[in-house]
Amino acid sequence: MKVLIVDDNTTNLVLLSALAKAAAAVEVMTFDQPLKAIEWCQINSPDLVLVDFMMPDMNGHQFIRQFRTFKNCADVPIVMVTTENEKNVRKEALALGATEFLSKPVDPSEFRSRIKNLLTLRHAQNLLKDQAKHLQHEVALATASILEREKELILRLSKAAEYRDPETGAHILRMAHYSALIARYLHLTPEYQQTLLEAAPMHDIGKLATPDYILLKPGRLDAEEMAIMKKHAEIGAEILTGSNAPLIQLAAEIAGAHHEKFDGSGYPAGLAGDDIPLAGRIVAVADVFDALTSERPYKKAWSLENARLYIVDNVGSHFCPTCADAFLDAWPEVLKIRAQFPD
């Protein structure tokens, strides 16, 4: 443990240093100039400070006031060395953060007892800090483990839906990255962008309940088949609803809302405008764009430019204007994502 001694009298420094080393196994730092001691404390953290009151350039009060401003010195014990009759000095020192006092001339027996007690207290403080850091680390590890399991669940459920859906894994990657890109251009938090990236692949999880004859039909669906197909949004929300995990909660929101349209003509709830959850409005743009530019059993892929014009033409009807504008503003990055995740 480190003991810092600050006194402009060299003889006092030698005496107090010898007494401190005799009292406990410590490393002693001595300064006869308080300003230099303050500079040392900006980088280092002592375990105990002994400071004289009467010093040039900076007295003991000024030293304590400055010392306590350093984050690493906020709870370090401070012993001020004063004469017995300086009661006002002691009162102010206590108000500034002094812990103990020693009276001049210093009594060696009293000195040893006070130093041992304060170092024992400091040792206990350090142990508590170490335990708190350890617990914080353990909590962080446990939280990270839970988040990883959530992500694994998302990935596995997405893969399960992918096995039944003619849409490729590349579609899931592209639309998820488009969604995160839109969120970034909307200046949403990095945490939200990341959660959206991880939750978006679950948008069509409800297709696990869609019959193969509808899901894999090479031609267009008739009205009855379309009604069955549309149920996947509601089913997806039901599968994911009820979790306490923010990631799953956002995935449920997306699954249930990504087929809503801004003018209220979408499904399953016919929501309109800002009543549609933001994540659903974002994913609607990303999902439709990638669906248009991807080949399906029932259609050829659209060109990127035609798909972009479709987004432009349907702003305010199908798509939220704010989300669509963000997507269009990010067009160069949209093309990079498209190239990064080919089918």
C-alpha positions in Angstrom: 0.0 0.0 0.0 1.2 3.5 -0.7 1.4 6.3 1.9 1.8 9.9 0.6 3.5 12.4 3.0 3.4 16.1 2.2 5.4 18.5 4.4 7.6 21.4 3.5 9.9 20.5 6.4 12.5 17.9 5.3 13.1 16.7 8.9 9.4 16.0 9.4 9.3 14.1 6.1 12.2 11.8 7.3 10.6 11.3 10.7 7.0 10.6 9.4 8.4 8.3 6.7 10.3 6.2 9.2 7.3 6.0 11.5 5.0 4.9 8.6 7.4 2.2 7.5 7.7 1.0 11.1 3.9 0.9 11.5 3.2 -1.2 8.4 4.6 -2.7 5.2 4.1 0.3 3.0 5.6 2.2 0.1 6.2 5.8 1.2 6.1 8.8 -1.2 7.3 12.1 0.2 7.0 15.6 -1.2 8.2 18.9 0.3 6.3 20.9 -2.3 2.5 20.4 -2.2 2.0 21.4 -5.8 4.3 18.6 -7.0 2.4 16.2 -4.7 -0.9 17.3 -6.4 0.7 16.6 -9.8 1.6 13.1 -8.6 -1.9 12.5 -7.4 -3.4 13.3 -10.8 -1.8 10.1 -12.1 -1.4 7.9 -8.9 -3.7 6.9 -6.1 -2.3 6.7 -2.6 -3.9 4.6 0.1 -3.2 7.1 2.8 -2.2 10.8 2.9 -0.4 12.6 5.7 -0.4 16.4 5.0 0.9 19.3 7.1 -1.3 22.4 7.4 1.3 25.2 7.3 3.0 25.0 3.9 4.1 27.6 1.3 2.2 27.9 -2.1 -0.6 25.7 -0.8 -1.8 25.0 2.7 -3.3 21.8 4.0 -6.9 23.0 3.4 -6.1 23.9 -0.2 -4.3 20.6 -0.7 -7.3 18.6 0.6 -9.8 20.6 -1.5 -7.8 19.9 -4.7 -7.0 16.3 -3.8 -10.7 15.4 -3.3 -11.5 16.6 -6.9 -9.6 13.6 -8.3 -11.8 10.6 -9.0 -9.2 8.1 -7.8 -8.8 10.0 -4.5 -12.3 10.6 -3.5 -12.3 8.1 -0.6 -8.6 8.0 0.4 -8.1 8.6 4.1 -6.3 11.9 4.9 -4.5 12.7 8.1 -3.8 16.4 8.8 -0.8 17.2 11.0 -1.6 20.3 13.1 -1.0 21.8 16.5 -3.4 20.9 19.3 -5.0 24.3 19.6 -5.9 24.8 15.9 -9.5 23.8 16.3 -10.8 26.1 13.6 -8.3 24.6 11.2 -9.5 21.1 12.1 -13.1 22.0 11.7 -12.5 23.3 8.2 -10.3 20.3 7.3 -13.1 17.9 8.4 -15.5 19.8 6.2 -13.1 19.5 3.2 -12.7 15.8 3.7 -10.0 15.1 6.3 -10.3 11.8 8.1 -8.0 12.1 11.1 -5.6 14.5 12.8 -2.2 14.1 14.4 -1.0 16.8 16.8 2.5 18.2 16.8 4.8 17.0 18.1 3.8 13.6 16.8 3.6 10.8 19.3 5.1 7.6 17.8 2.7 5.3 19.6 -0.4 7.2 18.6 1.0 7.6 15.1 1.4 3.8 14.7 -2.1 3.1 16.0 -3.8 5.6 13.7 -1.8 4.6 10.6 -2.6 0.9 11.2 -6.3 1.6 11.7 -6.6 3.7 8.6 -4.6 1.3 6.4 -6.8 -1.5 7.6 -9.9 0.5 6.7 -8.4 1.3 3.3 -7.6 -2.4 2.7 -11.2 -3.3 3.4 -12.4 -0.6 1.0 -10.1 -2.0 -1.7 -11.4 -5.5 -1.1 -15.0 -4.3 -1.4 -14.1 -2.4 -4.6 -12.5 -5.6 -6.0 -15.5 -7.7 -5.1 -17.8 -5.1 -6.7 -15.8 -5.2 -9.8 -15.8 -9.0 -9.8 -19.6 -9.1 -9.3 -20.0 -6.5 -12.1 -17.9 -8.6 -14.4 -19.8 -11.7 -13.5 -23.1 -9.9 -14.2 -21.8 -8.7 -17.5 -20.8 -12.2 -18.5 -24.2 -13.6 -17.4 -26.0 -10.9 -19.3 -23.9 -11.4 -22.4 -24.6 -15.2 -22.2 -28.4 -14.5 -22.0 -28.1 -12.1 -25.0 -26.2 -14.7 -27.0 -28.9 -17.3 -26.3 -31.5 -14.9 -27.4 -29.6 -14.2 -30.6 -29.2 -18.0 -31.1 -32.9 -18.5 -30.7 -33.6 -15.8 -33.3 -31.1 -17.3 -35.7 -32.5 -20.9 -35.3 -36.1 -19.8 -35.6 -35.2 -17.8 -38.7 -33.4 -20.8 -40.2 -36.5 -22.9 -39.4 -38.7 -20.5 -41.3 -36.1 -20.3 -44.1 -36.3 -24.1 -44.7 -40.0 -23.8 -45.5 -39.8 -20.5 -47.4 -38.5 -20.1 -50.9 -36.9 -16.8 -49.9 -33.1 -17.2 -49.4 -31.0 -16.6 -46.4 -29.4 -13.7 -48.3 -32.8 -12.0 -48.4 -32.9 -12.2 -44.6 -29.4 -10.7 -44.3 -30.1 -7.9 -46.9 -33.4 -6.8 -45.4 -32.0 -6.8 -41.9 -29.1 -4.7 -43.0 -31.3 -2.4 -44.9 -33.5 -2.0 -41.8 -30.4 -1.1 -39.6 -29.3 1.3 -42.3 -32.7 3.1 -42.3 -32.5 3.3 -38.5 -29.1 4.9 -38.7 -30.3 7.5 -41.2 -33.2 8.2 -38.8 -30.5 9.0 -36.2 -31.8 6.2 -33.9 -29.4 5.0 -31.2 -26.7 2.5 -32.1 -28.2 0.1 -29.6 -31.6 0.3 -31.4 -29.9 -0.2 -34.8 -28.1 -3.3 -33.6 -31.3 -4.8 -32.0 -33.2 -4.1 -35.2 -30.5 -5.8 -37.2 -30.8 -8.9 -35.0 -34.6 -8.9 -34.7 -35.6 -8.1 -38.4 -34.8 -11.7 -39.6 -37.8 -12.9 -37.6 -40.3 -10.9 -39.6 -41.7 -13.9 -41.4 -41.5 -16.5 -38.6 -45.3 -16.9 -38.9 -44.8 -18.6 -42.3 -43.9 -21.7 -40.3 -47.7 -22.2 -40.1 -48.4 -21.5 -43.7 -49.2 -24.6 -45.8 -46.6 -25.7 -48.4 -49.2 -25.6 -51.2 -49.5 -21.9 -50.6 -45.9 -21.1 -49.6 -44.4 -22.9 -52.6 -47.1 -22.1 -55.2 -45.3 -21.1 -58.5 -48.1 -18.8 -59.6 -50.1 -16.0 -58.0 -52.3 -16.8 -55.0 -56.1 -16.6 -55.3 -58.2 -14.7 -52.8 -58.6 -17.6 -50.4 -55.0 -18.6 -50.5 -54.0 -14.9 -50.0 -56.2 -14.8 -46.9 -54.4 -17.8 -45.4 -51.0 -16.3 -46.4 -51.8 -13.0 -44.6 -52.3 -14.9 -41.4 -48.5 -15.3 -41.1 -48.1 -11.8 -39.7 -50.5 -12.4 -36.8 -49.2 -15.8 -36.2 -45.6 -14.6 -36.1 -46.5 -11.9 -33.5 -48.3 -14.6 -31.4 -45.2 -16.9 -31.5 -42.9 -14.1 -30.2 -45.2 -12.1 -27.9 -44.8 -12.5 -24.2 -41.0 -12.5 -23.9 -39.2 -10.3 -21.3 -36.3 -10.0 -23.7 -36.1 -6.6 -25.6 -34.8 -8.4 -28.7 -37.7 -10.9 -28.8 -40.2 -8.0 -28.0 -38.9 -6.0 -31.0 -39.0 -9.2 -33.2 -42.7 -9.7 -32.2 -43.4 -6.0 -33.1 -41.8 -6.4 -36.5 -43.5 -9.8 -37.2 -47.0 -8.3 -36.5 -46.5 -4.9 -38.2 -44.3 -5.2 -41.3 -47.2 -5.7 -43.6 -49.1 -2.7 -42.4 -49.3 0.2 -44.8 -49.1 3.8 -44.0 -52.5 4.6 -45.5 -54.2 1.9 -43.4 -54.8 -0.6 -46.2 -52.3 -3.2 -44.9 -52.7 -6.2 -42.6 -53.3 -7.7 -40.1 -54.7 -4.8 -38.0 -55.2 -2.1 -40.7 -53.0 0.3 -38.8 -52.2 3.7 -40.3 -49.5 6.4 -40.0 -47.7 6.6 -36.7 -50.0 4.0 -35.2 -47.8 1.5 -37.0 -44.8 0.7 -34.7 -41.6 2.4 -36.1 -39.8 -1.0 -36.5 -42.7 -2.2 -38.6 -42.5 0.9 -40.8 -38.8 0.5 -41.2 -38.9 -3.2 -42.1 -41.7 -2.7 -44.5 -39.5 -0.6 -46.7 -36.5 -2.9 -46.4 -38.5 -6.1 -47.0 -40.5 -4.9 -50.0 -37.5 -3.5 -51.7 -35.5 -6.7 -51.3 -38.5 -8.9 -52.3 -39.0 -6.9 -55.5 -35.3 -7.2 -56.4 -35.2 -11.0 -55.7 -36.4 -13.8 -57.9 -39.3 -15.9 -56.6 -41.1 -19.0 -58.0 -43.9 -16.7 -59.2 -41.9 -13.8 -60.6 -38.6 -12.5 -62.0 -36.4 -10.1 -60.0 -37.0 -6.4 -60.7 -34.2 -4.1 -61.6 -32.8 -2.0 -58.7 -33.9 1.2 -60.4 -37.5 0.0 -60.9 -37.6 -1.2 -57.3 -36.3 2.2 -56.1 -39.0 4.0 -58.2 -41.7 1.7 -56.7 -40.6 2.9 -53.2 -40.7 6.6 -54.5 -44.2 6.1 -56.0 -45.7 4.5 -52.9 -44.4 7.0 -50.3 -47.3 8.0 -48.1 -49.5 5.1 -49.3 -47.6 1.9 -48.6 -44.5 3.4 -47.0 -43.9 5.8 -44.1 -42.4 9.0 -45.8 -39.7 9.4 -43.1 -38.5 5.8 -43.4 -38.7 5.8 -47.2 -36.8 9.0 -47.5 -34.1 7.7 -45.1 -33.8 4.6 -47.3 -33.5 6.6 -50.5 -31.0 9.0 -49.0 -28.8 6.0 -48.1 -29.0 4.7 -51.7 -25.2 4.3 -52.2 -25.0 2.2 -49.1 -28.1 0.2 -50.1 -26.2 -0.8 -53.3 -23.2 -1.9 -51.2 -25.4 -4.1 -49.0 -27.0 -5.6 -52.1 -23.5 -6.4 -53.4 -22.3 -7.7 -50.1 -25.0 -10.4 -49.7 -25.8 -11.9 -53.1 -28.1 -14.8 -53.5 
